[in-house]
Amino acid sequence: MSRVDIAIIGSGPAGISAAITATIRKKNIILYGEKTISDKVNKAHQILNYPGLPEVSGEEFAQNLRDHLDRMGIEITEKKVTMVYAMGDYYMLQLSDGQMQEATTVILSSGMIQEKPLPGEDDFLGRGVSYCVTCDAMFYREKTAAVIGYNKEAEEEADFLADVADKVYYIPMYKDEPDVKKSITVIHEKPVEMFGDMQIKGLRTEDRDISLDGVFLIRDAIAPAKLVPGLEMDGNHVKVNLKMETNLPGFYACGDIAGTPYQYVKAAGQGNVAALSAVNYLDAKKKMNS
């Protein structure tokens, strides 16, 4: 398995800034995110305070970011990171397709997570609650599970789970009618909480209780404390210092996820700082081992 110098999670202004700086400093990187850049950027009506780009629309700004990446030969890998494990002197990233990626350092720039956890979600994480169908579907062979989907991509996850589990419920958290396999039971009910004892036993909606063995939550992003075990938080934000360092050696956070103000110019600046900090960490590590 190949190991990159820096894995960057998130393709908004912070992540792109980090990728550009790290590439200029000749580090081997991988950038995870969406090739359409961030929805938050694309949908912005007008950006007034980004130096050199007065009165630029969000769509134009996103195009400028894409063009900059293209000119530097930086690709965005459209895979979702579902877990990051500290392995001592490197990190192991678990991906939504079941593959793994090693990285010496990690920069987290995935933006703020808007959805609040469902009651019981944290309690049953790893005991019936999961964020990756590809990774954990095999645990539900001949069992009953539900997929709570916050985007259309979750439908593919539900279809895959239906090939393994005995029964699958699908609960869309968006307006469009889902297009899933006929064997899947679609429920248009709002989930209220998960219940059980040592293991999850069921999901309570506004209308009823559903007995099941597991629940998969497929969101656009995973809350940092769940994504990275042991990561220190400051409220809803990752706790960082001025170098964008977290409590984990070689792990950095920047942009909205690192605190207010939620501004593109601030995110880009922090991405630059995070990349430089990661570069210095890598260079010091190399010097120590030489």
Secondary structure, DSSP 4 states (H G I P E B T S, - for coil): --EEEEEEE--SHHHHHHHHHHHHTT--EEEES-TT--HHHHT-S-B--STT-TTB-HHHHHHHHHHHHHHHTPPEE---EEEEEE-SSSEEEEETTS-EEEEEEEEE------SPPPTTTTTTBTTTEES-HHHHGGGGBTSEEEEEESSTTHHHHHHHHHTTBSEEEEEE-SSSPP---TTSEE--S-EEEEEESSSEEEEEESS-EEE-SEEEEE-SS--HHHHSTT--EETTEE---TT-B-SSTTEEE-GGGG-S---HHHHHHHHHHHHHHHHHHHHHHHHHH-
